[in-house]
Amino acid sequence: MHPFPLSLASPVEHAAALPGSADLVVIGGGVIGIATALFARRNGMHVVLVEKGRIAAEQSSRNWGWVRAQGRDPAELPIAMEARGLWRELAAQSGEDIGLAETGVLYLAGNDRDMENYQAWTRIAAAHGLDTRLLSGAEIASIQPTATRRWPGALWTPSDMRAEPWIAVPALARLAARQGVTIREQCAARGLDIETGRVAGVVTEAGRVRAPAVVLAGGAWSSLFLRRHGVSIPQLSVRSTVVRAEAAAPFPGQAVDDALAWRPRADGGLTLALGSAHDFFIGPEAFRQFLTWLPLARSTFANTRFRLASPAGWPDAWTQRRQWNDDGPSPFETMRVLDPAPNPAFVERIARLFAERFPAAGTPAITHAWAGLIDSMPDVVPVVDAVETLPGLVVATGMSGHGFGIGPAFGRIVADLVAGRSPGHDLTRFRLSRFSDGSRLELGPAL
Ligand SMILES: Cc1cc2nc3c(=O)[nH]c(=O)nc-3n(C[C@H](O)[C@H](O)[C@H](O)COP(=O)(O)OP(=O)(O)OC[C@H]3O[C@@H](n4cnc5c(N)ncnc54)[C@H](O)[C@@H]3O)c2cc1C
């Protein structure tokens, strides 16, 4: 078994000296932070991006690589569609092969209720001019001819895409650096510099950077970072297990059914995962946010394995420090790369389900197994908003399992928010105040 390719053992690629001041500091070197920094630079800003570990070493390299508009919340759909166009442009500008391909995305129905949900979603797609349609069982067989399982129908968006996460996001960071973004890995932001009630910069482990604007794109760490500054977001994370495998036979398109997800990779292998099964490690934040999360927890209960204690060093560990001084190490330096162990039972189940569905391909040889902590919000849509109580701070986090595909567009949007420009989309659904203004949480379609 090979180790996961991005880790603390990976060489530091971006070690720019930190300037004393900038127009914008971006915290977090995942797809959201990098895209934000890149577009802010293109808006003419002097941008510094700090990453506590390695660029893209957390969620942004560990995901399935699906760049999909299919199944998105109606408020996200136009943004996801913009993102697909931006992925094409950025792939070309990067000059690297990031494995971007228009492979289509296929959701295979397990039962009639799935088909009803899919049918309802086709109306949303049609309203936005997306090429999504329902497929019959016979049509599925022409797309997945080697599968022995028969599904009653499917939802299919031929224009959806994929890219190779652990290649693509570092390539975007290199593009951003070439275009003038100052990037520094192995550099945690310990806290915000606040003067007379507004953001005046960021205190990092390598010193202070003064800036009138800060974007927090800290993935699973955002809630821990914000709470210390009096900002509460009901963000929790689940562990999701993924493998890279090699199958004996060539293999058609990417798809997910009620148990298994599969995607042919640009390197000839397959990325495989359980469709929605995940582990949830309970910590104090989970208790605090219990009521807010209850509606979503009910609907995902069957797919969740509850674990009693969030491990040491994780954002919501029982032993996690919630307060620290900016002049000493913060929790972000203690855990530079969050690299959860994969669930071994899930790895076995993935291999078994694959062999059952595709007997001609044989038992897949697993070359890599890894996990990622997916940061989520209780209504399955992110927070992308300026923080009213801390002028100068914009939060872009809680991507809820789909930030890779949509990332470039949210980066473009956040850069425009920082520049005081119109974001070009209605962002009401992603407002921070939805958790405190008395409005009823509306769950996303969770397709
Ligand atoms: C197993 C799995 C499968 C997924 N599948 C898909 C998919 O197919 N398609 C899709 O669109 N999405 C998918 N996702 C979700 C997607 O990967 C994430 O939504 C997206 O990568 C989030 O990007 P981000 O930049 O917000 O967070 P991250 O990629 O987690 O980046 C946040 C970064 O911030 C850094 N950081 C945090 N705090 C600090 C600090 N104080 N100082 C400095 N740096 C800090 C962290 O080290 C980290 O590198 C999947 C996720 C997982 C884990």
The ligand as an SDF file (V2000), in Angstrom:
LIG
                    3D

 53 58  0  0  0  0  0  0  0  0999 V2000
  -13.3830   11.9990    1.0770 C   0  0  0  0  0  0  0  0  0  0  0  0
  -13.8830   13.2660    0.4730 C   0  0  0  0  0  0  0  0  0  0  0  0
  -14.5710   13.2270   -0.7370 C   0  0  0  0  0  0  0  0  0  0  0  0
  -15.0180   14.4080   -1.3250 C   0  0  0  0  0  0  0  0  0  0  0  0
  -15.5080   14.3730   -2.6080 N   0  0  0  0  0  0  0  0  0  0  0  0
  -15.7480   15.5420   -3.2620 C   0  0  0  0  0  0  0  0  0  0  0  0
  -16.0570   15.5560   -4.6430 C   0  0  0  0  0  0  0  0  0  0  0  0
  -16.0350   14.5310   -5.3120 O   0  0  0  0  0  0  0  0  0  0  0  0
  -16.3540   16.7400   -5.2260 N   0  0  0  0  0  0  0  0  0  0  0  0
  -16.3520   17.9090   -4.5290 C   0  0  0  0  0  0  0  0  0  0  0  0
  -16.6630   18.9450   -5.1000 O   0  0  0  0  0  0  0  0  0  0  0  0
  -15.9840   17.9290   -3.2320 N   0  0  0  0  0  0  0  0  0  0  0  0
  -15.6760   16.7870   -2.5850 C   0  0  0  0  0  0  0  0  0  0  0  0
  -15.2870   16.8000   -1.2880 N   0  0  0  0  0  0  0  0  0  0  0  0
  -15.2620   18.0730   -0.5560 C   0  0  0  0  0  0  0  0  0  0  0  0
  -14.1040   18.9410   -0.9210 C   0  0  0  0  0  0  0  0  0  0  0  0
  -12.8960   18.2130   -0.8920 O   0  0  0  0  0  0  0  0  0  0  0  0
  -14.0340   20.0950    0.0750 C   0  0  0  0  0  0  0  0  0  0  0  0
  -15.3110   20.7190    0.1670 O   0  0  0  0  0  0  0  0  0  0  0  0
  -13.0290   21.1550   -0.3320 C   0  0  0  0  0  0  0  0  0  0  0  0
  -11.7780   20.5690   -0.6140 O   0  0  0  0  0  0  0  0  0  0  0  0
  -12.9030   22.1580    0.7950 C   0  0  0  0  0  0  0  0  0  0  0  0
  -11.8800   23.0500    0.4600 O   0  0  0  0  0  0  0  0  0  0  0  0
  -11.3990   24.0930    1.5440 P   0  0  0  0  0  0  0  0  0  0  0  0
  -10.3610   24.9100    0.8910 O   0  0  0  0  0  0  0  0  0  0  0  0
  -12.5890   24.7640    2.1350 O   0  0  0  0  0  0  0  0  0  0  0  0
  -10.8240   23.1980    2.7400 O   0  0  0  0  0  0  0  0  0  0  0  0
   -9.4870   22.3220    2.8340 P   0  0  0  0  0  0  0  0  0  0  0  0
   -9.1430   21.6910    1.5600 O   0  0  0  0  0  0  0  0  0  0  0  0
   -9.6770   21.4240    3.9960 O   0  0  0  0  0  0  0  0  0  0  0  0
   -8.3800   23.3980    3.1340 O   0  0  0  0  0  0  0  0  0  0  0  0
   -8.3510   24.1410    4.3300 C   0  0  0  0  0  0  0  0  0  0  0  0
   -6.8870   24.4310    4.5920 C   0  0  0  0  0  0  0  0  0  0  0  0
   -6.7920   25.4010    5.6200 O   0  0  0  0  0  0  0  0  0  0  0  0
   -5.6330   25.1120    6.3770 C   0  0  0  0  0  0  0  0  0  0  0  0
   -5.7800   25.7960    7.6640 N   0  0  0  0  0  0  0  0  0  0  0  0
   -6.7580   25.6320    8.5780 C   0  0  0  0  0  0  0  0  0  0  0  0
   -6.5650   26.4540    9.6250 N   0  0  0  0  0  0  0  0  0  0  0  0
   -5.4650   27.1690    9.3590 C   0  0  0  0  0  0  0  0  0  0  0  0
   -4.7590   28.1830   10.0620 C   0  0  0  0  0  0  0  0  0  0  0  0
   -5.1870   28.6440   11.2560 N   0  0  0  0  0  0  0  0  0  0  0  0
   -3.6370   28.6920    9.5100 N   0  0  0  0  0  0  0  0  0  0  0  0
   -3.2060   28.2690    8.2980 C   0  0  0  0  0  0  0  0  0  0  0  0
   -3.8280   27.2850    7.5900 N   0  0  0  0  0  0  0  0  0  0  0  0
   -4.9530   26.7580    8.1090 C   0  0  0  0  0  0  0  0  0  0  0  0
   -5.6370   23.5870    6.4740 C   0  0  0  0  0  0  0  0  0  0  0  0
   -4.3840   23.0910    6.7730 O   0  0  0  0  0  0  0  0  0  0  0  0
   -6.1320   23.1950    5.0860 C   0  0  0  0  0  0  0  0  0  0  0  0
   -5.0630   22.9220    4.1990 O   0  0  0  0  0  0  0  0  0  0  0  0
  -14.8370   15.6380   -0.6600 C   0  0  0  0  0  0  0  0  0  0  0  0
  -14.1580   15.6780    0.5650 C   0  0  0  0  0  0  0  0  0  0  0  0
  -13.6450   14.5110    1.1030 C   0  0  0  0  0  0  0  0  0  0  0  0
  -12.8330   14.5880    2.3810 C   0  0  0  0  0  0  0  0  0  0  0  0
  1  2  1  0
  2  3  1  0
  2 52  2  0
  3  4  2  0
  4  5  1  0
  4 50  1  0
  5  6  2  0
  6  7  1  0
  6 13  1  0
  7  8  2  0
  7  9  1  0
  9 10  1  0
 10 11  2  0
 10 12  1  0
 12 13  2  0
 13 14  1  0
 14 15  1  0
 14 50  1  0
 15 16  1  0
 16 17  1  0
 16 18  1  0
 18 19  1  0
 18 20  1  0
 20 21  1  0
 20 22  1  0
 22 23  1  0
 23 24  1  0
 24 25  2  0
 24 26  1  0
 24 27  1  0
 27 28  1  0
 28 29  2  0
 28 30  1  0
 28 31  1  0
 31 32  1  0
 32 33  1  0
 33 34  1  0
 33 48  1  0
 34 35  1  0
 35 36  1  0
 35 46  1  0
 36 37  1  0
 36 45  1  0
 37 38  2  0
 38 39  1  0
 39 40  1  0
 39 45  2  0
 40 41  1  0
 40 42  2  0
 42 43  1  0
 43 44  2  0
 44 45  1  0
 46 47  1  0
 46 48  1  0
 48 49  1  0
 50 51  2  0
 51 52  1  0
 52 53  1  0
M  END
$$$$
